Amino acid sequence: MSQVVSLHPWKRKQHLNSENNRLLIDGVNAAELLARYGSPLYVYSEAKLRENALDILGNFRREHANTRVCFASKACANLAVLKVFKDCGLSVEVNSGGEFYKARAAGYSPADMVFNGVAKQIGELREVIAAGIKAINVDSLSELARILAVATELQQQAQVTLRIIPEIKGGAAAGWQTGTSASKFGMTSLEQAEAIALIVQHPAALKMVGIHAHIGTQVNDIAVYEAEADFLIGYFQQVAEMLPYPLEHVNLGGGFPKNYSSAADNFQTVAAHYCENYRTTIDFALLSKHLIKPIAQALGEQIEIIVEPGRSMVSDTAILLTRIEAEKQRQQHPVYYLDAGYSVLFDIYNGWYFHMLNASRADDVLTKHCRMVGPLCDSSDTYYDIEGEGAVNALLNAAPALQEHRGLLEEVLINQPNMRELPAATAIGDVIALLDVGAYALENMTEYCGRQSAAAVLVDLQQGSRLIRRRAEYQDLLAYDVD
Ligand SMILES: *Cc1c(COP(=O)(O)O)cnc(C)c1O
C-alpha cells in the first residue's frame, strides 16, 4: 500500500504564491532568502502573525468583549514573535521561569501573564509572586502548599486558579489529551475542594481568581469544546459558592486546531484516520460561537474569559526551507537527503505531517513519488514513516488469523503516508519548503549529531526580511562543555 498526499494545491492567498516557478512568501522569493541567510532556514511571516492575532481577538471579543488571549509561549518563544503579538494586544502564557524571563524581555507585564506547569520550582514561584503575576494555574495540592509558603515568606498575596480535570477527551491522539485523570495534568474536584478550603483559610497569602482547564492540542471536534464549555459553566458556579468573594475569570486553555495543508483535496488519497489530525473545519469564528458564546451567556459580561492558544497562533505563520544534499535510488523510487532533519524540526520524530513542496520548481505539473529524509544518523530521521507497514505485515505473518482485522491494525500502526509527491525534475541543490512549521519548532531544536540549529528570519512589513534567530556555529557546540 502506498499512501501519497497530493502536492497540489498548496497556494494561499497573499501569503504563499509563486512567480517564475519560484516560491514566494509574502511576495519574497524563498530561494533568495536561503541564498542570503543560509540553509536550513525558518521563515516567519509578520503579516500572518498579525492576521492570526486580529482573527482571534476580533472573533472572540465580538461574543465577549472581556476576553484575554494569552499566547502559549512554548509554541514559539522567539523574542521577535513575542513582540509582534504584544504589539497586537495579546497577553502571554508561560510554563517556566525561563519563559517568564523571555516574556519580560519581550516587554510583557507580569499583570498580563499566566503561569502553568506541573512541577513549579520554589525559585520560579518566588519570581512570579514577587512580580505580581496575574495568575498561577495550580496543578496539585502539594504545589498549592508550596505557593502558600512562598507567599507567606514574601508577605505577598499570590493570585491562583486551580486546573481542573474536566474528564473530557480532546486532542487528536492519545498523547495529546490532557483533560482526563489518565493524563498527568490537573486536579480532581475532590482535591480542589480541599485546595479551596486552604485558600479560604489564608486570605492574606492566597486569592483564588479563577478556574482553569486545558484539554489537549489540535483538538478537532467541536463537540469537545461544547462539552468543555458546559462543564466549566457548571464548575464555575460550584466553586463560586465555596468562596467568600467573586471569581474574576475562567481560563479555557488552548488546543485550538489549524490545517496542515492548504486544501482538503491534498488528503483525498490518504486513509481517513490519518487525515483527521491534519484537516479541520474549526476556526476562531466557529470556536467563538460554540465555546466563547455559551460561557459568556451563562457567566455574564463582567467575568473575564481567558484562552491560551499556542499552535493555532503560529503553526501557519512559518515555513522551513531546506536544501537537497544527496540522492539515491531505492525500490524504484528516488530518496532525497535534506539538510534539515528532526534536530531542526523535532515533530517529524513524532511522525507529524508537514506539507512539502519544491520551492525551486513551484509550478511544475509533472510529478513523481519519492522518499524524503533528513541528514541524521538515525532511521527515524525521515519525513514519513514506513515502519508501520512492516509492523502490520510482520504481525500478519506471525498470526494470519488477524487478517480480518487488517484495517484496524493499519489504523493503529500506520501513521504516515510513505511517499511524497514532488516535481519530476526535483534534483540535488533544489530548495524544499515545509509548510506550517511555526509551532513547537524553534524551541525544540537540538545540536544532535553535531549539527547546528537553524536560523530564522521574519518577512516583515518594513524591511522585507530580518534575522530573528542566528544560526548556531561550531563554537556553540562547545558552549556547555567543561573539561
Ligand atoms: C501547551 C499548552 C497550551 C497551548 O496548547 P496549544 O495546543 O498549542 O494551543 C495552553 N495551555 C496549557 C496549560 C498548555 O500546557
The ligand as an SDF file (V2000), in Angstrom:
LIG
                    3D

 15 15  0  0  0  0  0  0  0  0999 V2000
    0.6810   23.8340   25.7320 C   0  0  0  0  0  0  0  0  0  0  0  0
   -0.3860   24.5000   26.4750 C   0  0  0  0  0  0  0  0  0  0  0  0
   -1.2310   25.3880   25.8050 C   0  0  0  0  0  0  0  0  0  0  0  0
   -1.1830   25.6210   24.3150 C   0  0  0  0  0  0  0  0  0  0  0  0
   -1.6300   24.4930   23.6220 O   0  0  0  0  0  0  0  0  0  0  0  0
   -1.8280   24.5720   22.0200 P   0  0  0  0  0  0  0  0  0  0  0  0
   -2.2950   23.2050   21.6530 O   0  0  0  0  0  0  0  0  0  0  0  0
   -0.5130   24.8940   21.4390 O   0  0  0  0  0  0  0  0  0  0  0  0
   -2.8390   25.6170   21.7620 O   0  0  0  0  0  0  0  0  0  0  0  0
   -2.1720   26.0640   26.5710 C   0  0  0  0  0  0  0  0  0  0  0  0
   -2.2920   25.8490   27.8920 N   0  0  0  0  0  0  0  0  0  0  0  0
   -1.5100   24.9690   28.5600 C   0  0  0  0  0  0  0  0  0  0  0  0
   -1.6880   24.7900   30.0110 C   0  0  0  0  0  0  0  0  0  0  0  0
   -0.5360   24.2610   27.8650 C   0  0  0  0  0  0  0  0  0  0  0  0
    0.2280   23.3880   28.5210 O   0  0  0  0  0  0  0  0  0  0  0  0
  1  2  1  0
  2  3  1  0
  2 14  2  0
  3  4  1  0
  3 10  2  0
  4  5  1  0
  5  6  1  0
  6  7  2  0
  6  8  1  0
  6  9  1  0
 10 11  1  0
 11 12  2  0
 12 13  1  0
 12 14  1  0
 14 15  1  0
M  END
$$$$
